[in-house]
Amino acid sequence: MLEEMRQLVLLWKDAPLDQNKAEVIRFNPLNKATRARVVDVLNRIFVPRFVEGPIKESWRLLAPLEKLGASPAIIRPIYFWLTALAEPLMYDFCTLYLPSRRALGLQAIDVNEAAGWIQARGCGWSEVVTIKVTRALLAALRDFGVLEGRARKHLASPQLPVPSFAYITFCLHQSGVAVRNLLAHADWKLFMLTPGDVEHLLLESHQQRLLEYHAAGSVVSLSFPVSTAEEYAHVVLGR
């Protein structure tokens, strides 16, 4: 539901949660058939991911990019990152199962094999429910560009645009991730990035003047030209 989430990010205001929810339910900007469906989208998807997720009020990180008209190619990986943080099954599937497939040179993703991996995690679901969850997960990952194909899905070529990478790096830095821990941060596995890949992207971001990155032996420094997401959105989008 990426497009619905993008609409809600633009509509969400710096106001109490109940007030925001009441306004969305009243005006139904998502054009859902029933009020109950709007409530469901808010309570099960938007609020857990972008209001009360691991990064609190993360919609504030997305809103500046949306208001400046960031392209889908740039903003989609950021939505994927924040969604995976809030959805443990998606996070583990992308950082454990998919890399193991790629390491073996296996590009195709079989629904039954993926469901078997999920079931082995001890979720306690029936076989029917596990298959449904697996299909929904694979469809979501296709929408995020992690997988390709409709009926038969396979791994997509991992691509993280430099502006998207720089923005996620900024968010991690703002959340308190130490520079020394950045290269090997677990979240980069969502994008199939190794520490070497991360350093390469840091250098590219430095060259494009999106950030300042310097490494000399064990001494590493990282800084940004501005201090808020609103300001940094202008930097990464060049506007």
Secondary structure, DSSP 4 states (H G I P E B T S, - for coil): -HHHHHHHHHH--SS-HHHHHHHHHHH-TT--SSHHHHHHHIIIIIIIIIISSSSTTTHHHHHHHHHTT--HHHHHHHHHHHHHHH-HHHHHIIIIIHHHHHHTT--EE-HHHHHHHHHTTT----HHHHHHHHHHHHHHHHHTTSEE-SSSEEEPPP---HHHHHHHHHHHHHTT--HHHHTT-GGGGGGT--HHHHHHHHHHHHHTTSSEEEEETTEEEEE-S-SSHHHHHHHHHT-
